[in-house]
């Protein structure tokens, strides 16, 4: 049986394909890479995972960008441990992508230009009200007042990529910033 995804059989093509999927996620609201899962670790050592929105992908720099409310638990967790992992399942490509990263939290003047480009209706996600996750009396007992000081950007400097392709023959590869993204086949 021939492989319906020939890019999965070549390390260079696979690496390129991963980045093309990530870049597509920035621009295509329906792409699976648009809404990856970000995993961090809480103060008590518990894994924490949540869906985020991919805002930028730069293959050359090997960075990804997410927006966040600076009052969120993920920011507290990242201030304690700047390591995180992003997970994507792309069903049409039968591809799981795991990206381990060192995170830089940008805020204030560093993100003012991005804030200005945010549509007015999107700004309420970054609020001076109660922090995300705080208990409330009922489902709509909150107010969201846009607040530029609550807006932050997470820059993920990708350190490793683990790619698992589920096809007629499963294939898995690892890529690392340390080895200039050459890639290494791994047992799936």
Residue frames as a rotation matrix with the C-alpha (Angstrom) as fourth column:
UNK 1
0.585 0.811 0.000 0.00
0.811 -0.585 0.000 0.00
0.000 0.000 -1.000 0.00
UNK 2
-0.270 -0.699 0.662 1.44
0.626 -0.650 -0.431 3.40
0.731 0.298 0.613 -0.90
UNK 3
-0.487 -0.004 -0.873 1.75
0.791 -0.424 -0.440 6.12
-0.369 -0.905 0.210 1.71
UNK 4
0.429 0.720 0.546 -0.93
0.864 -0.504 -0.014 8.80
0.265 0.477 -0.838 1.18
UNK 5
0.981 -0.175 -0.078 1.43
-0.130 -0.907 0.400 11.26
-0.141 -0.382 -0.913 2.93
UNK 6
0.623 -0.783 0.005 4.87
0.554 0.436 -0.709 11.02
0.553 0.445 0.705 1.22
UNK 7
0.241 -0.520 0.819 6.21
-0.464 -0.803 -0.373 13.87
0.852 -0.291 -0.435 3.40
UNK 8
0.778 0.136 0.613 6.04
-0.626 0.249 0.739 11.45
-0.052 -0.959 0.279 6.35
UNK 9
0.900 -0.416 0.126 8.83
0.423 0.905 -0.035 9.27
-0.099 0.084 0.991 4.91
UNK 10
0.085 -0.879 0.469 11.54
0.678 -0.294 -0.674 11.95
0.730 0.376 0.571 4.67
UNK 11
-0.072 -0.153 -0.986 12.94
0.964 -0.265 -0.029 13.86
-0.257 -0.952 0.166 7.66
UNK 12
-0.922 -0.341 -0.183 13.44
0.283 -0.917 0.279 17.13
-0.263 0.206 0.943 5.77
UNK 13
-0.622 0.759 0.191 9.99
0.016 -0.232 0.973 17.04
0.783 0.608 0.132 4.19
UNK 14
0.102 0.655 -0.749 8.41
0.839 0.347 0.418 16.12
0.534 -0.671 -0.514 7.52
UNK 15
-0.429 -0.341 -0.837 10.04
0.777 -0.612 -0.149 19.07
-0.461 -0.714 0.527 9.29
UNK 16
-0.996 0.078 0.034 8.93
-0.043 -0.804 0.593 21.41
0.074 0.589 0.805 6.50
UNK 17
-0.363 0.923 -0.130 5.43
0.293 0.245 0.924 19.96
0.885 0.297 -0.359 6.60
UNK 18
-0.072 0.283 -0.956 5.14
0.997 0.050 -0.060 20.49
0.031 -0.958 -0.286 10.36
UNK 19
-0.684 -0.265 -0.679 6.05
0.386 -0.922 -0.029 24.16
-0.619 -0.282 0.733 9.99
UNK 20
-0.900 0.424 0.101 3.74
-0.097 -0.422 0.901 24.67
0.425 0.801 0.421 7.00
UNK 21
-0.092 0.886 -0.454 0.87
0.679 0.389 0.622 23.23
0.728 -0.251 -0.638 9.10
UNK 22
-0.185 -0.033 -0.982 1.77
0.910 -0.382 -0.158 25.53
-0.370 -0.923 0.101 12.02
UNK 23
-0.940 -0.196 -0.280 1.96
0.081 -0.923 0.375 28.59
-0.332 0.330 0.884 9.77
UNK 24
-0.619 0.782 0.068 -1.38
0.179 0.057 0.982 27.65
0.764 0.621 -0.175 8.23
UNK 25
-0.075 0.601 -0.796 -2.87
0.955 0.272 0.115 27.56
0.286 -0.752 -0.594 11.73
UNK 26
-0.693 -0.228 -0.684 -2.03
0.473 -0.860 -0.192 31.22
-0.545 -0.456 0.704 12.22
UNK 27
-0.882 0.230 -0.411 -4.09
-0.432 -0.741 0.513 32.25
-0.187 0.631 0.753 9.19
UNK 28
-0.475 0.707 -0.524 -6.78
-0.280 0.443 0.852 29.56
0.835 0.551 -0.013 8.88
UNK 29
-0.287 0.444 0.849 -9.41
-0.955 -0.203 -0.217 29.46
0.076 -0.873 0.482 11.64
UNK 30
0.743 0.669 -0.022 -10.33
-0.669 0.743 0.009 25.89
0.023 0.008 1.000 10.64
UNK 31
0.101 -0.793 -0.601 -6.83
-0.383 0.527 -0.759 24.41
0.918 0.307 -0.250 10.65
UNK 32
0.729 0.174 -0.662 -6.19
0.428 0.639 0.639 21.92
0.535 -0.749 0.392 13.49
UNK 33
-0.248 -0.917 -0.313 -2.99
0.904 -0.103 -0.415 23.77
0.348 -0.386 0.854 14.35
UNK 34
-0.146 0.281 0.949 -5.00
-0.021 -0.959 0.281 26.95
0.989 0.021 0.146 15.05
UNK 35
0.492 0.450 0.745 -6.04
-0.761 -0.192 0.619 25.62
0.422 -0.872 0.248 18.49
UNK 36
-0.187 -0.631 -0.753 -3.22
-0.015 0.768 -0.640 23.58
0.982 -0.108 -0.153 20.02
UNK 37
0.880 0.372 -0.294 -3.10
0.246 0.171 0.954 22.42
0.405 -0.912 0.059 23.63
UNK 38
0.013 -0.863 0.505 -0.58
-0.456 -0.454 -0.765 24.14
0.890 -0.220 -0.399 25.91
UNK 39
0.707 0.144 -0.692 0.71
0.453 0.659 0.600 22.13
0.543 -0.738 0.401 28.86
UNK 40
-0.060 -0.679 0.732 2.37
-0.563 -0.582 -0.587 23.65
0.824 -0.447 -0.347 31.92
UNK 41
-0.265 -0.055 -0.963 2.92
0.644 0.733 -0.219 22.48
0.718 -0.678 -0.159 35.51
UNK 42
0.667 0.597 0.447 1.04
0.029 -0.619 0.785 23.94
0.745 -0.510 -0.430 38.50
UNK 43
0.056 -0.638 0.768 2.72
-0.841 -0.445 -0.308 25.01
0.538 -0.629 -0.561 41.74
UNK 44
0.279 0.088 0.956 1.77
-0.777 0.606 0.171 21.66
-0.565 -0.790 0.238 43.31
UNK 45
-0.640 -0.748 0.174 3.32
-0.477 0.565 0.673 19.72
-0.602 0.348 -0.718 40.42
UNK 46
0.060 0.746 0.664 0.11
0.358 0.605 -0.711 18.80
-0.932 0.280 -0.231 38.60
UNK 47
-0.839 -0.288 0.461 0.09
0.518 -0.167 0.839 18.95
-0.165 0.943 0.290 34.80
UNK 48
-0.006 0.816 -0.578 -2.20
0.097 -0.575 -0.812 21.63
-0.995 -0.061 -0.076 33.41
UNK 49
-0.802 -0.201 0.562 -3.44
0.551 0.115 0.827 21.61
-0.231 0.973 0.018 29.80
UNK 50
0.122 0.855 -0.504 -5.61
0.216 -0.518 -0.827 24.10
-0.969 -0.008 -0.248 27.99
UNK 51
0.233 0.064 0.970 -6.53
0.970 0.056 -0.236 25.03
-0.069 0.996 -0.049 24.43
UNK 52
-0.113 -0.333 -0.936 -4.89
0.189 -0.932 0.308 28.22
-0.976 -0.142 0.168 23.14
UNK 53
0.917 0.368 0.152 -4.93
0.240 -0.206 -0.949 30.14
-0.318 0.907 -0.278 19.86
UNK 54
-0.051 -0.964 0.262 -1.80
0.871 0.085 0.484 30.17
-0.489 0.253 0.835 17.73
UNK 55
0.733 0.349 -0.583 -1.06
0.175 -0.926 -0.334 33.80
-0.657 0.143 -0.740 16.76
UNK 56
0.571 -0.611 -0.548 2.29
-0.821 -0.411 -0.397 33.55
0.018 0.676 -0.736 14.96
UNK 57
0.750 -0.428 0.504 4.68
0.293 0.899 0.327 30.86
-0.593 -0.097 0.799 13.72
UNK 58
0.631 -0.644 -0.432 8.24
-0.773 -0.565 -0.287 31.61
-0.059 0.515 -0.855 12.57
UNK 59
0.968 -0.245 -0.061 10.07
0.229 0.954 -0.196 28.61
0.106 0.175 0.979 11.14
UNK 60
0.326 -0.905 0.272 13.38
0.099 -0.253 -0.962 30.47
0.940 0.341 0.007 10.75
UNK 61
-0.273 -0.390 0.879 13.47
-0.765 -0.466 -0.444 31.50
0.583 -0.794 -0.171 14.42
UNK 62
-0.491 0.227 -0.841 11.67
0.335 0.940 0.059 28.30
0.804 -0.253 -0.538 15.54
UNK 63
-0.971 0.227 -0.072 9.19
-0.030 -0.417 -0.908 30.32
-0.236 -0.880 0.412 17.59
UNK 64
-0.305 0.946 0.113 5.46
0.698 0.141 0.702 30.29
0.648 0.292 -0.703 18.14
UNK 65
-0.955 0.015 0.297 3.37
-0.168 -0.851 -0.497 33.08
0.245 -0.525 0.815 19.65
UNK 66
-0.199 0.908 -0.370 0.27
0.847 0.349 0.402 32.94
0.494 -0.233 -0.838 21.85
UNK 67
-0.385 0.170 0.907 -1.72
-0.364 -0.931 0.020 35.70
0.848 -0.322 0.420 23.54
UNK 68
-0.283 0.276 -0.919 -2.75
0.767 0.640 -0.044 35.49
0.575 -0.717 -0.393 27.18
UNK 69
0.705 0.432 0.563 -4.41
-0.130 -0.701 0.701 37.28
0.697 -0.567 -0.438 30.05
UNK 70
-0.306 -0.942 0.135 -1.55
-0.287 -0.044 -0.957 38.02
0.908 -0.332 -0.257 32.45
UNK 71
-0.197 0.319 0.927 -3.88
-0.980 -0.064 -0.187 37.16
-0.001 -0.946 0.325 35.37
UNK 72
0.636 0.528 -0.562 -4.35
-0.592 0.801 0.083 33.58
0.495 0.280 0.823 34.14
UNK 73
0.794 -0.294 0.532 -3.05
-0.273 0.610 0.744 30.53
-0.543 -0.736 0.404 35.95
UNK 74
0.770 -0.533 0.350 -0.85
0.632 0.568 -0.527 29.60
0.082 0.627 0.775 32.99
UNK 75
0.440 -0.629 0.641 1.14
-0.130 -0.751 -0.647 32.82
0.888 0.201 -0.413 33.44
UNK 76
0.583 -0.203 0.787 1.60
-0.811 -0.086 0.579 32.14
-0.050 -0.975 -0.215 37.15
UNK 77
0.841 -0.233 0.488 2.74
0.148 0.967 0.206 28.60
-0.520 -0.101 0.848 36.28
UNK 78
0.661 -0.605 0.444 5.12
0.590 0.053 -0.806 29.87
0.464 0.795 0.392 33.59
UNK 79
0.542 -0.490 0.682 6.62
-0.571 -0.811 -0.128 32.50
0.616 -0.320 -0.720 35.89
UNK 80
0.564 -0.302 0.769 7.61
-0.646 0.419 0.638 29.59
-0.515 -0.856 0.041 38.19
UNK 81
-0.170 -0.564 0.808 8.75
0.229 0.775 0.589 27.30
-0.959 0.285 -0.002 35.36
UNK 82
0.029 0.134 -0.990 9.32
-0.709 -0.696 -0.115 28.73
-0.704 0.706 0.075 31.89
UNK 83
-0.949 -0.303 -0.084 9.13
-0.280 0.693 0.665 25.30
-0.143 0.654 -0.743 30.22
UNK 84
0.034 0.995 0.094 5.98
-0.599 0.095 -0.795 24.19
-0.800 -0.029 0.599 28.42
UNK 85
-0.866 -0.209 0.454 4.79
0.218 0.659 0.720 21.84
-0.450 0.722 -0.526 25.72
UNK 86
-0.197 0.788 -0.583 2.37
-0.861 -0.424 -0.282 22.45
-0.470 0.447 0.762 22.90
UNK 87
-0.676 0.070 0.734 0.37
0.210 0.972 0.101 19.52
-0.707 0.222 -0.672 21.49
UNK 88
-0.220 0.614 -0.758 -1.44
-0.912 -0.405 -0.063 19.36
-0.346 0.678 0.649 18.15
UNK 89
-0.425 0.177 0.888 -3.47
0.330 0.944 -0.030 16.52
-0.843 0.280 -0.460 16.69
UNK 90
-0.400 0.226 -0.888 -4.03
-0.808 -0.544 0.226 17.04
-0.432 0.808 0.400 12.96
UNK 91
0.078 0.501 0.862 -6.60
-0.143 0.861 -0.487 14.40
-0.987 -0.086 0.139 11.92
UNK 92
0.902 0.313 -0.297 -6.47
-0.318 0.016 -0.948 15.04
-0.292 0.950 0.114 8.17
UNK 93
0.260 -0.896 -0.361 -2.69
-0.807 0.003 -0.590 14.48
0.530 0.445 -0.722 8.15
UNK 94
0.860 0.079 -0.504 -2.85
0.182 0.875 0.448 11.70
0.477 -0.477 0.738 10.78
UNK 95
-0.118 -0.980 0.158 -0.14
0.399 -0.193 -0.896 13.67
0.909 -0.043 0.414 12.56
UNK 96
0.864 0.197 -0.463 0.55
0.502 -0.269 0.822 14.33
0.037 -0.943 -0.331 16.22
UNK 97
0.060 -0.839 0.541 3.00
0.288 -0.504 -0.814 17.18
0.956 0.204 0.212 16.88
UNK 98
0.802 0.050 -0.595 4.52
0.595 -0.156 0.788 17.82
-0.054 -0.986 -0.155 20.30
UNK 99
0.246 -0.682 0.689 6.67
0.285 -0.628 -0.724 20.95
0.926 0.375 0.040 20.68
UNK 100
0.444 -0.204 -0.872 8.74
0.890 -0.015 0.457 21.46
-0.106 -0.979 0.175 23.84
UNK 101
0.288 -0.224 0.931 9.59
0.426 -0.841 -0.334 25.10
0.858 0.492 -0.147 24.44
UNK 102
-0.564 -0.365 -0.741 11.21
0.801 -0.462 -0.382 27.68
-0.203 -0.808 0.552 26.65
UNK 103
0.343 0.843 0.415 8.69
0.870 -0.452 0.199 30.46
0.355 0.293 -0.888 27.13
UNK 104
-0.883 -0.463 -0.075 9.26
0.464 -0.836 -0.293 34.20
0.073 -0.294 0.953 27.34
UNK 105
0.177 0.949 -0.261 6.44
0.962 -0.223 -0.158 36.28
-0.208 -0.223 -0.952 28.81
UNK 106
-0.803 -0.385 0.455 6.15
0.514 -0.834 0.201 39.66
0.302 0.395 0.867 27.10
UNK 107
0.229 0.895 -0.382 4.04
0.971 -0.235 0.033 42.49
-0.060 -0.379 -0.924 28.51
UNK 108
0.245 -0.054 -0.968 3.64
0.367 -0.919 0.145 46.26
-0.897 -0.391 -0.206 28.74
UNK 109
0.261 -0.206 -0.943 5.48
-0.657 -0.754 -0.017 48.31
-0.708 0.624 -0.332 26.12
UNK 110
-0.762 -0.625 0.169 6.77
-0.340 0.609 0.717 45.10
-0.551 0.489 -0.677 24.48
UNK 111
-0.658 0.579 0.482 3.23
0.701 0.705 0.110 44.16
-0.276 0.410 -0.869 23.43
UNK 112
-0.284 0.572 -0.770 1.61
0.006 -0.802 -0.598 47.60
-0.959 -0.174 0.224 22.93
UNK 113
-0.646 0.010 -0.763 1.74
-0.734 -0.281 0.618 47.35
-0.208 0.960 0.189 19.13
UNK 114
-0.904 0.339 -0.263 0.02
0.219 0.891 0.397 43.94
0.368 0.301 -0.880 19.17
UNK 115
-0.493 0.746 -0.447 -2.67
0.605 -0.075 -0.793 45.32
-0.625 -0.662 -0.414 21.49
UNK 116
-0.391 0.312 -0.866 -3.35
-0.458 -0.882 -0.111 48.14
-0.798 0.354 0.487 19.03
UNK 117
-0.757 0.048 -0.652 -3.86
-0.615 0.288 0.734 45.58
0.223 0.957 -0.188 16.23
UNK 118
-0.876 0.481 0.012 -6.35
0.432 0.797 -0.422 43.51
-0.213 -0.364 -0.907 18.26
UNK 119
-0.413 0.821 0.393 -9.96
0.227 -0.325 0.918 43.99
0.882 0.469 -0.053 17.14
UNK 120
-0.466 0.281 0.839 -12.02
-0.738 -0.647 -0.193 45.84
0.489 -0.709 0.509 19.71
UNK 121
0.595 0.804 0.007 -14.24
-0.692 0.508 0.513 42.78
0.409 -0.310 0.858 20.39
UNK 122
0.446 -0.502 -0.741 -11.16
0.316 0.863 -0.395 40.61
0.837 -0.058 0.543 21.11
UNK 123
-0.400 -0.711 0.578 -9.73
-0.254 -0.520 -0.815 42.92
0.880 -0.473 0.027 23.73
UNK 124
0.341 0.609 0.716 -12.27
-0.861 -0.104 0.498 41.88
0.378 -0.786 0.489 26.37
UNK 125
0.743 -0.150 -0.652 -10.45
0.198 0.980 0.001 38.54
0.639 -0.129 0.758 26.68
UNK 126
-0.373 -0.889 -0.267 -7.72
0.729 -0.103 -0.677 40.50
0.574 -0.447 0.686 28.51
UNK 127
0.371 0.838 0.400 -9.56
0.267 -0.509 0.819 42.07
0.889 -0.197 -0.413 31.40
UNK 128
-0.621 -0.497 0.606 -9.16
-0.385 -0.480 -0.788 44.07
0.683 -0.723 0.107 34.58
UNK 129
0.426 0.853 0.301 -12.01
-0.767 0.164 0.621 42.04
0.481 -0.495 0.724 36.12
UNK 130
0.603 -0.134 0.786 -11.72
-0.526 0.674 0.518 38.78
-0.599 -0.727 0.336 38.01
UNK 131
-0.471 -0.854 -0.221 -8.87
-0.803 0.312 0.507 36.52
-0.364 0.417 -0.833 36.94
UNK 132
0.059 0.452 -0.890 -9.77
-0.757 0.602 0.255 33.61
0.651 0.658 0.378 34.64
UNK 133
-0.327 -0.136 -0.935 -10.79
0.183 0.962 -0.204 30.55
0.927 -0.237 -0.289 36.65
UNK 134
-0.954 0.014 0.301 -11.97
-0.287 -0.341 -0.895 32.42
0.089 -0.940 0.329 39.76
UNK 135
-0.621 0.778 -0.100 -15.23
0.781 0.603 -0.161 31.09
-0.065 -0.178 -0.982 41.29
UNK 136
-0.874 0.464 0.145 -18.42
-0.424 -0.873 0.239 33.04
0.238 0.147 0.960 40.52
UNK 137
-0.513 0.740 0.434 -22.05
-0.513 0.141 -0.847 32.74
-0.688 -0.657 0.307 41.70
UNK 138
0.504 0.645 0.575 -23.48
0.149 0.591 -0.793 31.66
-0.851 0.485 0.202 38.34
UNK 139
0.210 -0.504 0.838 -22.33
0.881 0.469 0.061 31.17
-0.424 0.725 0.543 34.75
UNK 140
0.153 -0.116 0.981 -22.60
0.727 -0.660 -0.191 34.83
0.670 0.742 -0.017 33.72
UNK 141
0.927 0.179 -0.331 -21.72
0.371 -0.583 0.723 36.59
-0.063 -0.793 -0.606 36.99
UNK 142
-0.084 -0.977 -0.198 -18.71
0.741 -0.194 0.642 38.39
-0.666 -0.093 0.740 35.58
UNK 143
0.937 0.221 -0.270 -17.81
-0.002 -0.771 -0.637 41.51
-0.349 0.598 -0.722 33.62
UNK 144
0.153 -0.901 0.407 -14.92
0.922 0.278 0.270 41.72
-0.356 0.334 0.873 31.19
UNK 145
0.912 0.045 -0.409 -13.44
-0.029 -0.984 -0.174 45.20
-0.410 0.170 -0.896 30.86
UNK 146
0.675 -0.698 0.238 -10.63
0.548 0.258 -0.796 45.39
0.494 0.668 0.557 28.30
UNK 147
0.878 -0.474 -0.065 -7.35
-0.242 -0.557 0.794 46.29
-0.413 -0.682 -0.604 29.99
UNK 148
0.693 -0.656 -0.297 -4.11
-0.357 0.045 -0.933 46.61
0.626 0.753 -0.203 28.06
UNK 149
-0.127 -0.790 0.600 -2.12
-0.970 -0.028 -0.243 45.93
0.209 -0.612 -0.763 31.24
UNK 150
0.279 0.291 0.915 -3.71
-0.543 0.834 -0.099 42.44
-0.792 -0.470 0.390 31.39
UNK 151
0.964 0.119 -0.237 -2.58
-0.265 0.398 -0.878 41.60
-0.010 0.910 0.415 27.84
UNK 152
0.121 -0.961 0.250 0.49
-0.578 0.137 0.804 39.42
-0.807 -0.242 -0.539 27.46
UNK 153
0.642 -0.056 -0.764 2.27
-0.691 0.389 -0.609 37.54
0.331 0.920 0.211 24.73
UNK 154
0.504 -0.495 0.708 3.89
-0.228 0.714 0.662 34.15
-0.833 -0.495 0.247 25.20
UNK 155
0.408 -0.477 -0.779 6.82
-0.881 0.016 -0.472 33.55
0.238 0.879 -0.414 22.87
UNK 156
0.791 -0.104 0.603 7.64
-0.150 0.922 0.356 29.86
-0.593 -0.372 0.714 22.69
UNK 157
0.049 -0.852 -0.522 11.23
-0.999 -0.047 -0.017 29.19
-0.010 0.522 -0.853 21.66
UNK 158
0.907 0.394 -0.145 10.88
-0.407 0.911 -0.069 25.64
0.105 0.121 0.987 20.38
UNK 159
0.009 -0.919 0.394 13.60
-0.893 0.170 0.416 23.32
-0.450 -0.355 -0.819 21.68
UNK 160
-0.911 -0.251 0.328 12.36
-0.102 0.906 0.410 19.98
-0.400 0.340 -0.851 20.38
UNK 161
-0.024 0.893 -0.449 9.67
-0.998 -0.044 -0.034 18.64
-0.050 0.448 0.893 18.09
UNK 162
-0.793 -0.067 0.605 8.29
-0.103 0.994 -0.024 15.12
-0.600 -0.082 -0.796 18.33
UNK 163
-0.202 0.706 -0.679 6.20
-0.974 -0.220 0.061 14.09
-0.106 0.674 0.731 15.32
UNK 164
-0.690 0.096 0.717 4.16
-0.018 0.989 -0.150 10.89
-0.723 -0.117 -0.681 15.09
UNK 165
-0.396 0.540 -0.743 2.49
-0.918 -0.202 0.343 10.02
0.035 0.817 0.575 11.79
UNK 166
-0.327 0.401 0.855 -0.15
-0.179 0.863 -0.473 7.29
-0.928 -0.308 -0.211 11.90
UNK 167
0.039 0.279 -0.960 -0.32
-0.993 -0.094 -0.067 5.76
-0.109 0.956 0.273 8.43
UNK 168
0.773 0.202 -0.602 -0.08
-0.376 0.909 -0.178 2.36
0.511 0.364 0.779 6.78
UNK 169
0.126 -0.780 -0.613 3.32
0.805 0.441 -0.396 2.25
0.579 -0.444 0.683 8.51
UNK 170
0.953 0.203 -0.225 3.58
0.302 -0.716 0.629 4.43
-0.033 -0.667 -0.744 11.60
UNK 171
0.036 -0.956 0.292 6.55
0.701 -0.184 -0.689 6.79
0.712 0.230 0.664 11.62
UNK 172
0.914 0.152 -0.376 7.98
0.388 -0.599 0.701 8.93
-0.119 -0.786 -0.606 14.41
UNK 173
0.084 -0.902 0.423 10.73
0.692 -0.252 -0.676 11.51
0.717 0.349 0.603 14.29
UNK 174
0.612 -0.006 -0.791 12.39
0.662 -0.543 0.517 13.88
-0.432 -0.840 -0.328 16.70
UNK 175
0.272 -0.507 0.818 13.90
0.564 -0.605 -0.562 17.24
0.780 0.614 0.121 15.82
UNK 176
0.484 -0.185 -0.855 16.03
0.821 -0.243 0.517 19.40
-0.304 -0.952 0.034 18.09
UNK 177
0.980 -0.190 0.065 17.26
-0.169 -0.954 -0.248 22.98
0.109 0.232 -0.967 18.07
UNK 178
0.482 -0.838 0.255 20.52
-0.419 0.035 0.907 21.61
-0.769 -0.544 -0.335 19.53
UNK 179
-0.277 -0.599 0.752 21.21
0.439 0.617 0.653 19.58
-0.855 0.510 0.092 16.36
UNK 180
-0.738 -0.033 -0.674 19.98
-0.412 -0.770 0.488 22.33
-0.535 0.638 0.554 13.99
UNK 181
0.175 0.983 -0.047 16.73
-0.717 0.094 -0.691 20.47
-0.675 0.155 0.721 13.27
UNK 182
-0.674 -0.503 -0.540 18.47
-0.738 0.491 0.463 17.62
0.032 0.711 -0.702 11.38
UNK 183
0.389 0.921 -0.007 16.01
-0.911 0.386 0.146 15.08
0.137 -0.051 0.989 12.74
UNK 184
-0.838 -0.538 0.096 16.22
-0.546 0.819 -0.179 11.50
0.017 -0.202 -0.979 13.92
UNK 185
-0.033 0.812 -0.583 13.85
-0.439 0.513 0.738 8.64
0.898 0.280 0.339 13.28
UNK 186
-0.686 -0.095 0.722 12.39
-0.721 0.226 -0.655 7.05
-0.101 -0.970 -0.223 16.43
UNK 187
-0.881 0.445 -0.162 10.35
0.423 0.893 0.152 3.99
0.213 0.065 -0.975 17.20
UNK 188
-0.417 0.795 0.441 6.66
-0.380 -0.593 0.710 4.98
0.826 0.128 0.549 17.00
